[in-house]
Amino acid sequence: MHRGKGMKFVGDSRVPAERKPNIPKDYSEYPGKTEAFWPNFLLKEWMVGAVFLIGFLCLTIAHEPPLEKIADPSDTAYIPLPDWYFLFLYQLLKYSYASGPYNAIGAFIIPGLAFGALLIAPFIDRGPERRPSKRPLATGFMLLALAGITYLTWESVAHHDWEAAAQQGKIVAEVEFDKEDEGYKIFEANGCISCHGGDLQGGAGSPALVDTGLTPEEVADIAKNGKGAMPPGMFKGSDEELQKLAEFISGLESK
C-alpha cells in the first residue's frame, strides 16, 4: 500500500522507498551556530592561548618567585610544606590515628578509600538524570569529598607558622669556609649543625651565622647562655673550645 511521497507502509513501520547515503550536513545549514575547525576555530584557540601565555609571562616577570635556599640535608629542624593542592593530605598525617605507627592509614588507606568512592560513584548511581538533586549518591560523595578537602586545607593553613617557614627558607649570603677548620669541627661536635645547618645559613627558628656582626665575646655569651629560642647550656665544650668556636663564627663574612 502506497501513501505519501516515497513511503511504503510495511506492517506498523515506515520504510523509505529509496535509500540515500548518509551525507553530513553542510555548515551553511546552521548559520551562526557552527564553523569550520580549520582555520576558524583553531585560530580563535591560538589567540586565546597567546593572551593567557603573555599574561602569565607578565606575572612571572612582575612578581619575584618564592624560592628558598638550597636544601640542606643536615638541617633537621627544617619543616617542609607541600603545595596548596596537597595540604589536605599533609594535614591528615598530623593526626594521631594517621601518623606514627599508623602512617600507612593516613598515607594510603584513607585517601585510597576516599578517591575510590569517587571513582565508583558513577557506577553505583547509574540513573539517566543529570540534575544533582536526582543523583543523591554521586552528589553526596562529591560534597563530602569537597567538605573534607576544604576543612583539612583550612586547618593546615591556619595552624602553620608562616613566619618561621619564611625564616627557614630565606636565602642568605653564602660564605666560603674550611670545614676542616677547628672551629667548624667544634660547631659540628656540639650539635649546632642540626639547627643552624651545615652551611650555617640557619633553619626553622634558627638564625644564619653569616654576617652576624657580633664580636667573639658576644658569640661566646650566646652559645653559653642562649638567646631567643636557643636555651642556655647548649654548648658542652671547654672554655678553650668555646673561644675557638666564637672566633670562627664571628669571622664568617660574605664577600
C-alpha positions in Angstrom: 0.0 0.0 0.0 1.5 3.3 -1.1 0.7 6.6 0.7 2.6 9.8 0.7 5.8 10.7 -1.2 8.2 7.8 -1.4 6.8 5.9 1.6 5.6 2.4 1.8 3.6 1.0 4.7 5.0 -2.4 5.8 3.1 -3.5 8.8 3.4 -0.9 11.5 6.7 0.6 10.2 7.5 3.2 7.7 10.4 2.3 5.4 11.8 4.7 2.9 11.2 3.7 -0.7 14.7 4.9 -1.7 17.8 4.6 0.4 20.0 7.7 0.4 23.7 7.8 1.6 24.4 9.5 5.0 25.8 12.8 3.9 26.8 15.1 6.7 25.0 18.4 6.7 26.8 21.4 5.4 27.8 24.3 7.7 25.6 26.6 5.7 22.5 24.9 7.1 23.3 26.2 10.6 24.3 29.9 10.1 25.9 31.4 13.2 25.9 28.2 15.1 28.8 26.2 13.7 32.1 26.9 12.0 35.0 25.1 10.3 37.7 23.7 12.7 40.4 24.9 10.3 41.1 27.8 10.3 38.3 29.5 12.1 38.0 27.6 15.4 41.7 26.8 15.7 42.7 30.4 15.1 40.5 31.5 17.9 42.0 28.9 20.2 45.5 30.1 19.4 44.6 33.7 20.0 43.1 32.9 23.5 46.1 30.7 24.3 48.5 33.5 23.3 46.7 36.1 25.5 46.9 33.8 28.6 50.5 32.9 27.9 51.6 36.6 27.6 49.6 37.4 30.8 51.3 34.5 32.6 54.8 35.7 31.5 54.0 39.2 32.7 53.1 37.9 36.1 56.3 35.9 36.4 58.3 38.9 35.5 56.4 41.3 37.8 56.5 39.1 40.9 59.6 37.5 42.3 59.2 33.7 42.6 59.0 32.4 46.2 62.2 30.5 46.0 64.0 29.1 49.1 67.6 28.4 49.7 69.3 25.2 48.6 68.1 22.1 50.5 70.5 21.2 53.3 70.2 17.5 54.4 71.9 18.3 57.7 69.2 20.8 58.7 66.9 18.5 60.8 64.9 21.5 62.0 63.5 22.3 58.6 59.8 21.9 58.3 58.7 21.1 54.8 55.3 22.3 53.4 53.8 20.8 50.2 52.0 22.8 47.6 48.4 24.0 48.3 46.7 21.2 46.5 48.4 18.6 48.8 47.8 20.5 52.0 44.8 18.4 53.0 46.9 15.2 52.8 49.6 16.9 54.7 47.2 17.9 57.5 45.7 14.4 57.6 49.2 13.0 58.6 49.3 15.3 61.6 46.5 13.4 63.4 47.4 10.5 65.8 45.3 7.9 64.0 47.0 8.6 60.7 50.6 9.2 61.7 53.5 7.5 63.5 52.8 3.7 63.6 49.6 4.3 61.7 51.3 6.3 58.9 50.1 3.8 56.3 46.5 4.5 57.2 46.9 8.3 56.6 49.1 7.9 53.6 47.3 5.1 51.7 44.2 3.7 53.2 42.1 6.8 54.0 43.0 8.6 50.7 42.5 5.4 48.8 39.0 4.9 50.2 38.1 8.5 49.5 39.2 8.5 45.9 37.9 5.0 45.4 34.5 6.1 46.5 34.6 9.0 43.9 35.6 6.5 41.2 32.8 4.1 41.9 30.1 6.7 42.5 29.1 6.8 38.7 28.8 3.0 38.7 26.7 2.9 41.8 24.3 5.7 40.7 23.7 4.9 37.0 20.4 6.7 36.6 19.8 8.8 33.5 19.2 12.0 35.5 21.6 14.9 35.1 20.4 17.1 37.9 22.5 16.8 41.1 19.3 16.6 43.2 18.2 13.5 41.2 21.6 11.7 41.8 21.9 11.6 45.6 24.8 9.1 45.9 27.1 10.8 43.4 26.3 14.2 44.7 26.7 13.1 48.3 30.1 11.6 47.6 31.3 14.7 45.9 30.0 17.1 48.5 31.6 15.0 51.3 34.9 15.0 49.5 34.8 18.8 48.9 33.9 19.4 52.5 36.7 17.2 53.8 39.4 18.7 51.5 38.3 22.2 52.3 38.3 21.7 56.1 41.7 19.9 56.1 43.3 22.5 53.8 42.0 25.3 56.1 43.3 23.6 59.2 46.7 23.2 57.6 46.9 26.9 56.6 45.5 28.2 59.9 47.9 26.3 62.1 51.1 26.7 60.1 53.8 29.1 61.4 54.3 31.1 58.2 56.9 33.4 59.8 59.1 30.5 60.8 58.6 29.0 57.4 59.8 32.2 55.7 62.8 32.4 58.0 63.9 28.8 57.5 63.7 29.1 53.7 65.2 32.6 53.5 68.1 32.9 51.0 71.0 34.5 52.8 74.5 35.4 51.7 76.9 32.4 51.3 80.3 32.3 52.7 83.2 30.1 51.9 84.9 28.4 54.9 87.0 25.4 55.5 85.1 22.5 57.0 88.4 21.2 58.3 88.7 24.3 60.5 88.9 23.5 64.2 86.1 26.0 64.9 83.8 24.2 62.5 84.7 20.9 64.0 83.7 22.2 67.4 80.5 23.6 65.9 79.6 20.2 64.4 80.6 18.2 67.5 78.2 20.2 69.7 75.2 19.6 67.6 74.9 23.2 66.4 74.6 21.9 62.8 71.2 20.4 63.5 69.6 23.9 63.9 71.9 26.2 62.0 72.6 23.8 59.1 75.9 22.6 57.7 76.2 25.7 55.6 75.5 27.9 58.6 72.5 29.6 56.9 70.1 28.9 59.6 66.9 26.9 59.8 63.4 26.9 61.4 63.7 29.4 64.1 67.5 29.4 64.0 69.2 32.5 62.5 72.0 32.4 60.0 75.5 32.6 61.4 76.9 34.6 58.4 77.4 38.3 58.7 76.2 38.4 62.3 78.2 41.5 63.2 78.9 40.0 66.6 82.2 40.0 68.4 83.8 36.7 69.6 82.8 37.7 73.2 79.1 38.2 72.2 79.1 34.9 70.2 80.6 33.1 73.2 78.0 34.6 75.5 75.1 33.5 73.3 76.5 30.0 72.9 76.8 29.6 76.6 73.7 31.5 77.9 71.4 31.2 75.0 69.2 33.8 73.2 65.7 33.8 71.9 64.6 30.3 71.1 68.1 28.9 71.9 68.1 27.7 75.6 71.2 28.1 77.8 73.6 25.3 78.3 73.6 24.1 74.7 77.4 24.3 74.4 79.1 21.4 76.2 82.7 22.0 75.3 85.5 23.6 77.3 86.3 27.3 77.5 89.1 27.0 75.0 86.8 25.3 72.5 84.2 28.0 73.1 86.7 30.7 72.3 87.7 28.9 69.1 84.0 28.5 68.1 83.3 32.1 68.8 86.2 33.4 66.8 85.2 31.1 63.9 81.6 32.3 63.8 82.5 35.9 64.3 84.8 35.8 61.3 82.2 34.5 58.9 81.6 37.3 56.5 80.1 37.1 53.0 82.1 38.5 50.1 
